[in-house]
Amino acid sequence: MAPLGMKWEEGRWVKIRDNESSSYSGEENQRNNLKHYSYGELVEATEFFSNNRLVGEGASGAVYRGKLGREVVAIKKFKIIVNEDQENLEDQFEEIDVLRKIRHPNVVKLVGYCNEGSNRLLVLEYLMNKSLNSYLHGKKFLYWSSRLNIAIGSAKGILYLHKCGIIHRDVKTDNILLDDNLEPKIADFSLSKFLPNTDNISHITSVLKGTNIYVDPEYSSIQKVSAKSDIYSFGVVLLELITGRKLIDQQQNLDIVTWAWREIEQVFGNGEYRAVVNSILQSYDKEKIKRMIMALVDSKLGKNYDEEQMKRMVFCAIACLNKYSKSRPRMQKIIEVLEGKIIPPQNILDGK
């Protein structure tokens, strides 16, 4: 939570200047002006939390489609905590606190909440197309232009969170929701954490949570998460957009990251990890790069994609998936590469 008179800017807490204090305060008041719903209202809106209204279920709770007046909403019902377990209680209030303080077109909007006894619920905007995961692996086809737009929009949502001092900790295709126009919105802040309110801390020590394949591999050795942990997870999301593959291939018993590195090594050779990564990201060998892209790209796309755009996304994915967090780019640089503002994409390496 932001300390009084402070705001998060460029990776640290800074004092709000006098000439912007009034507008910033007004923005905070607007964000905190949420509607409190009674439990009875939300029971009625979801037809007693009927299975017919169930949209999805996760570790922290279930999401239902509800109707409040004329508005269709998503209602997240947290799991009731036995014996008021303190850690899980804090996680629930953390999600409410995160959503209460943020507004961005690429982050899901909080409409209201309910906190009655042991019942805690969030009322969120409802997104017709559900998650990127369900869309990407469902019956509908996702064209390349939409995949690129989703990657850029998701990156902008995550960048906004990082600027607010928030580490999401569970970036994955299940937590990227799509609206009617396939615009992405980052969702599910049940694992999110605010960085401490000091200007010299960029990471926190934390218990490992999240979906394993998306989790920063560096965590097992340093037991810390940072914005760079979200960057790694986003690299896995980019791989899913590029390849169209599921997280785990059940037939091959192979996860998407391991599969991708094997395909890449077929082109660039294997060896010491840092050397291989640098060889890829510093390569101007057009033939090798083309072979690598052809090995990774979703066969359903055929040749219906822009080669330069695809190359930019592949380079971003490889840079994000670096085992060493310090070598991963920041989200601002990833956005600039995806948008073609940094040319050639090899220049993703020239800054932190």
Buried (B, 14 or more C-beta within 10 A) or exposed (E): EBEEEBBBBEBBBEEBEEEEEEEBEEBBEEBEEBEEBEBEBBBEBBBEBEEEBBBBEBBBBBBBBBBBEEEEBBBBBBBEBEEEEEEBEEBBEBBBBBBBBBEBEBBBBBBBBBBEEEBBBBBBBBBEBBBBBBBBBEEEEBEBEBBBBBBBBBBBBBBBBBBBBBBBBBBBBBBBBBBEEBBBBBBBBBBBBBBBBEBEBBBBEBEEBBBEBBBBBBBEEEEBBBBBBBBBBBBBBBBBBBBBBBBBEEEEEBBBBEBBBEBBBEBBEEEEEEEBBBBBBEBEEEEBBEBBBEBBBBEEBEEEBEEEBBBBBBBBBBBBBBEEBEBBBBBBBBBBBBBEEBEEBBBBBEEE
